[in-house]
Amino acid sequence: MSSQNNISSSWLNNVDITDLMLPGIYQILDIKNNRSYYGETDFMANRFVQHMNELKNETHSNAALLKAFKEQNKDFRGFRFIILHIGTEWKNKQKRLEKEQEYIKANADRCYNTKNEKPVFKKTIRPVMAKHKKYPSVHAAVRGEKIPRTTLIRYLLDPNNKDYFYILEEEQTNYGQVAIFGKKDDGPSVLFESYKVTRNVFPQVTQQILKTLAEKSKEKS
């Protein structure tokens, strides 16, 4: 897979959707102010959902980005989540951090990242249910169920698999139309119709992603 993969409007037709579970570098673009936030992650789709939740709940660690979001009436349509690099070649965290810093330095005059900023996310540990058994974390479930982590994550993301799910506080949110992935330069942005957080289900990126993940899970079983 190419180290730089800007997602296009036709990506669902030619890209394995599970690629969004890979590590990489991303940009959150504030369209109105032409400022950006840069970050790295070992799980692209999960990091995007975390950003949305923390902005919505006003708990985001980046005060400048959160302020801009609130000033725009907490409307996600004014922001774009852009994948700059994604793939297994970015599994090394130090490599990701170095590339992240390159972007921050190159865009210092229009960047929300600051030297004194806390890490964007502390590692979130969520309890999970696996075959009617509760585990305190994904790591514990991997050991208990004796299955690969990637397989477990796929099960947790599959809405049709009722035996595996994250345990979250009850929350129901509808963000309306949300710009989830964008393409740089003149490429079109990909818009999905809704984003929901539901009780006892891991916040999903979109129903299209869920549907495709479920189909691919069936193909592999």
C-alpha positions as CSV (number, residue, x, y, z in Angstrom):
1,M,0.0,0.0,0.0
2,S,1.3,3.5,-0.9
3,S,2.7,5.4,2.1
4,Q,0.7,8.4,1.0
5,N,-3.0,7.7,0.4
6,N,-5.3,10.6,0.1
7,I,-8.8,9.2,0.1
8,S,-10.9,10.0,-3.0
9,S,-14.7,10.0,-3.5
10,S,-14.5,6.6,-5.2
11,W,-12.4,4.9,-2.5
12,L,-15.1,2.6,-1.3
13,N,-15.0,0.9,-4.7
14,N,-11.3,0.2,-4.8
15,V,-9.9,0.3,-1.3
16,D,-10.2,-2.4,1.4
17,I,-12.2,-0.6,4.1
18,T,-10.2,-2.4,6.8
19,D,-7.3,-0.2,5.8
20,L,-8.8,2.4,8.0
21,M,-7.7,0.2,10.9
22,L,-4.1,0.8,10.0
23,P,-1.6,3.3,11.5
24,G,-0.8,6.6,9.9
25,I,-0.6,10.4,9.9
26,Y,-3.6,12.7,9.6
27,Q,-4.7,16.4,9.5
28,I,-7.8,18.0,10.9
29,L,-8.4,21.1,8.7
30,D,-10.4,24.0,10.0
31,I,-11.7,25.4,6.7
32,K,-13.0,28.7,8.0
33,N,-9.7,29.7,9.7
34,N,-7.4,27.8,7.4
35,R,-5.6,26.2,10.3
36,S,-4.8,22.6,10.9
37,Y,-4.1,20.1,13.6
38,Y,-1.7,17.2,12.9
39,G,-1.6,13.9,14.6
40,E,-0.4,10.3,14.4
41,T,-2.2,7.1,15.3
42,D,-2.0,3.3,15.3
43,F,-5.7,3.0,14.3
44,M,-7.0,5.7,11.9
45,A,-10.8,5.1,12.2
46,N,-10.7,4.9,16.0
47,R,-8.7,8.1,16.3
48,F,-11.1,10.0,14.1
49,V,-14.0,8.9,16.3
50,Q,-12.1,9.9,19.5
51,H,-11.5,13.4,18.1
52,M,-15.2,13.8,17.3
53,N,-16.3,12.6,20.8
54,E,-13.8,14.9,22.6
55,L,-14.7,17.9,20.5
56,K,-18.4,17.3,21.0
57,N,-18.0,16.7,24.8
58,E,-15.6,19.7,25.1
59,T,-12.9,17.5,26.6
60,H,-10.4,17.8,23.7
61,S,-6.8,18.4,24.9
62,N,-6.1,21.0,22.2
63,A,-7.6,24.2,23.6
64,A,-7.2,26.1,20.3
65,L,-8.9,23.5,18.1
66,L,-11.7,23.1,20.7
67,K,-12.2,26.9,20.8
68,A,-12.5,27.1,17.0
69,F,-15.0,24.2,17.0
70,K,-17.1,25.9,19.6
71,E,-17.0,29.3,17.8
72,Q,-18.4,27.5,14.8
73,N,-21.4,26.2,16.8
74,K,-19.9,22.8,17.2
75,D,-20.6,22.1,13.5
76,F,-18.4,19.3,12.1
77,R,-19.1,20.4,8.5
78,G,-16.6,23.2,8.9
79,F,-13.8,20.7,9.4
80,R,-12.1,18.0,7.3
81,F,-10.3,14.9,8.5
82,I,-7.5,14.2,5.9
83,I,-5.4,11.1,5.8
84,L,-1.9,12.1,4.9
85,H,-0.2,8.7,5.2
86,I,-1.6,5.3,6.1
87,G,-0.3,1.7,5.9
88,T,1.6,-0.9,7.7
89,E,4.8,0.9,7.0
90,W,3.7,3.4,9.7
91,K,3.5,0.9,12.5
92,N,6.6,2.3,14.1
93,K,5.4,5.0,16.5
94,Q,8.7,6.9,16.5
95,K,8.5,7.1,12.7
96,R,5.0,8.5,13.0
97,L,6.0,11.1,15.6
98,E,8.9,12.3,13.5
99,K,6.6,12.7,10.4
100,E,4.0,14.4,12.5
101,Q,6.6,17.0,13.7
102,E,7.6,17.6,10.1
103,Y,4.1,18.7,9.3
104,I,3.9,20.8,12.4
105,K,7.1,22.6,11.7
106,A,6.3,23.1,8.0
107,N,2.9,24.7,8.9
108,A,3.9,26.5,12.1
109,D,2.1,29.7,11.1
110,R,-1.2,28.0,10.6
111,C,-1.1,25.1,13.1
112,Y,-3.1,24.3,16.2
113,N,-0.4,22.1,17.6
114,T,1.6,23.7,20.4
115,K,4.8,22.7,22.3
116,N,3.0,22.8,25.6
117,E,0.1,20.8,24.4
118,K,-0.8,17.6,26.2
119,P,-0.7,14.4,24.1
120,V,-3.9,14.4,22.0
121,F,-5.1,11.2,23.5
122,K,-4.0,9.2,26.5
123,K,-4.5,5.6,25.6
124,T,-8.2,4.9,26.2
125,I,-8.9,1.6,27.8
126,R,-12.5,0.4,27.3
127,P,-14.0,-2.8,28.7
128,V,-15.4,-5.2,26.1
129,M,-17.8,-8.1,26.0
130,A,-16.7,-11.3,24.2
131,K,-19.0,-14.2,24.1
132,H,-21.0,-13.0,27.1
133,K,-17.8,-12.6,29.1
134,K,-16.7,-9.1,30.3
135,Y,-13.0,-8.1,29.9
136,P,-11.4,-4.9,31.2
137,S,-9.7,-4.2,27.9
138,V,-9.0,-5.4,24.4
139,H,-5.7,-6.7,25.6
140,A,-7.3,-8.8,28.2
141,A,-9.9,-10.1,25.8
142,V,-7.2,-11.1,23.3
143,R,-5.5,-13.2,26.0
144,G,-8.7,-14.6,27.3
145,E,-10.2,-15.5,23.9
146,K,-6.9,-16.5,22.5
147,I,-7.5,-14.7,19.2
148,P,-5.4,-12.1,17.3
149,R,-6.0,-8.5,18.2
150,T,-6.9,-7.5,14.6
151,T,-9.5,-10.3,14.5
152,L,-11.0,-9.1,17.8
153,I,-11.2,-5.5,16.6
154,R,-12.9,-6.7,13.5
155,Y,-15.5,-8.5,15.6
156,L,-16.0,-5.5,17.8
157,L,-16.6,-3.3,14.7
158,D,-19.0,-5.7,13.1
159,P,-22.6,-4.5,13.9
160,N,-24.0,-8.0,13.1
161,N,-21.7,-9.7,15.6
162,K,-23.7,-9.5,18.8
163,D,-21.1,-11.6,20.7
164,Y,-18.5,-8.9,20.7
165,F,-18.9,-5.2,21.6
166,Y,-17.4,-2.3,23.6
167,I,-19.1,-1.4,26.8
168,L,-19.7,2.4,26.9
169,E,-21.9,4.7,28.8
170,E,-25.3,5.2,27.3
171,E,-25.2,7.9,24.7
172,Q,-27.2,8.6,21.6
173,T,-26.0,11.3,19.2
174,N,-26.8,12.2,15.6
175,Y,-24.4,14.6,14.0
176,G,-26.3,14.9,10.8
177,Q,-24.1,15.1,7.7
178,V,-20.4,15.0,8.6
179,A,-17.3,15.5,6.5
180,I,-15.4,12.4,7.5
181,F,-12.6,12.1,5.0
182,G,-11.3,14.8,2.7
183,K,-8.8,14.9,-0.2
184,K,-6.2,17.5,-0.6
185,D,-5.9,20.0,-3.4
186,D,-8.7,19.8,-6.0
187,G,-10.0,16.4,-5.0
188,P,-13.6,16.0,-3.7
189,S,-14.3,15.4,-0.1
190,V,-16.2,12.3,0.9
191,L,-19.4,13.1,2.9
192,F,-21.4,10.5,4.8
193,E,-24.9,11.1,6.0
194,S,-24.7,10.3,9.6
195,Y,-22.6,9.5,12.6
196,K,-24.0,7.9,15.7
197,V,-22.9,6.8,19.1
198,T,-25.2,4.2,20.7
199,R,-25.4,2.4,24.0
200,N,-22.9,-0.5,24.4
201,V,-21.7,-0.2,20.8
202,F,-18.3,1.3,19.8
203,P,-18.8,4.6,18.1
204,Q,-18.8,3.7,14.4
205,V,-17.4,5.9,11.7
206,T,-20.3,5.4,9.2
207,Q,-22.9,2.8,8.4
208,Q,-21.2,2.3,5.0
209,I,-18.0,1.3,6.8
210,L,-19.9,-1.0,9.1
211,K,-21.6,-2.7,6.3
212,T,-18.4,-3.2,4.3
213,L,-16.6,-4.5,7.4
214,A,-19.4,-7.0,8.1
215,E,-19.3,-8.2,4.5
216,K,-15.6,-8.7,4.6
217,S,-15.8,-10.5,7.9
218,K,-18.2,-12.9,6.4
219,E,-16.0,-13.5,3.4
220,K,-13.1,-14.4,5.7
221,S,-15.1,-16.7,7.9
